[in-house]
Amino acid sequence: MRTMMLGIVIALLLGLAGCGTTTKDRALSGAGIGAAAGAGAAALTGNSMTKGAVLGAGAGAAAGAMTDEEDINLGD
């Protein structure tokens, strides 16, 4: 169950971590999106929402930093 939820969260992060044109903007927006997704996933699986938010923020920031605006661009 955890592996499936983690896969869903990662897919969401990669799909949504695309706000902004600079690497810094994309990492920050990815962290915010990831924190929300991680907390939500943790709540669904019965885990700590704080831990989920922290892990999601890290994964989201990494996803945002690894993409560029040619890959995904949701605007400024």
C-alpha positions, -999 to +999 in steps of 0.1 A: +000+000+000+028+025+009+047+018-023+016+024-044+008+057-025+044+068-029+042+061-066+011+082-069+026+111-050+058+110-071+037+111-103+017+140-090+048+159-081+064+154-114+032+165-132+027+196-111+061+208-101+062+232-130+054+267-118+079+294-126+107+300-151+138+298-129+151+267-111+146+284-077+109+292-085+103+257-098+119+242-067+099+264-043+066+257-061+074+220-062+081+220-025+048+236-017+029+212-039+049+182-025+042+192+011+005+192+004+005+160-015+027+143+011+005+153+040-026+141+021-010+108+012+002+103+048-033+110+061-048+084+038-022+058+048-024+066+086+011+079+088+024+111+104+012+141+083+042+161+094+066+134+081+046+131+049+047+169+044+085+170+050+092+141+026+068+155+000+084+189+002+118+174-004+106+153-033+087+182-048+116+205-046+138+180-063+112+174-090+108+211-096+145+217-098+151+188-122+125+200-147+127+231-169+100+252-185+103+235-218+092+202-201+064+215-180+052+251-177+022+260-155+030+297-156+048+321-133 
